[in-house]
Amino acid sequence: MCILMKPQRRPLSNMGTEEDISQLAELFRLMGDTSRLRIILKCLHTPISVSDIATQLELSQSLVSHHLRLLRTARVVRSERRGKQVFYVAADEHIQCVIEDMVAHISEPDQNEEDD
């Protein structure tokens, strides 16, 4: 479970509108791309520049910039300008918690395997 203080949550029963479900599906689709997920992980806790992300992930700066543009539009990351450089970091605690909770989930033993 994410150890960050979680703000008041909207009940999942209120997620019934097609627009909400579509928006959520699009967010998971964006985060489901391997390159974008690797970028999100680099931005999770500390602001990092496009060039540092590109170097660390061995991707081109233009590809990283393209992915960051999509992630910023979806409010997954936010940008911070420092002089001439732009740094990216997870947009908020929600993003950190989603990723951390999913990492914890995949690290747990598979309960179904024990039942077999």
C-alpha positions, 0 to 999 in steps of 0.5 A: 500500500502506498505510504503517502497520505491519500487524499479523500477518494471518490467512491468507485461506484461513481466511476460509471460514466462512459467519459470517466471510464474512457479517461481512465482507460486512456490513462492506463493505455498511456502508462502501459507503454514500456518506454513511457512506464520507464520514463515515469519510473525515472520521474517518480520522486526526483525531477529529471531532465530530458537529456538525463532520462534519454541517457539513462534509458538509452532512448533518443531525446526526441522520443523521450520528449514526445513521450513526456508531452503525452504524459504531461497532457495526461497529467502524469508528469509535470514540468519545472523550468530551471534556467534553460533546462526543463525537468520532469517529475510525477504530477502528484501523489496519486501517480506515485501511489498507483505505480508504487501499489502496482509494484507492490502487487507484482512483488506479491506471491501469486495466490492462485499458484498456491491453490493449484 
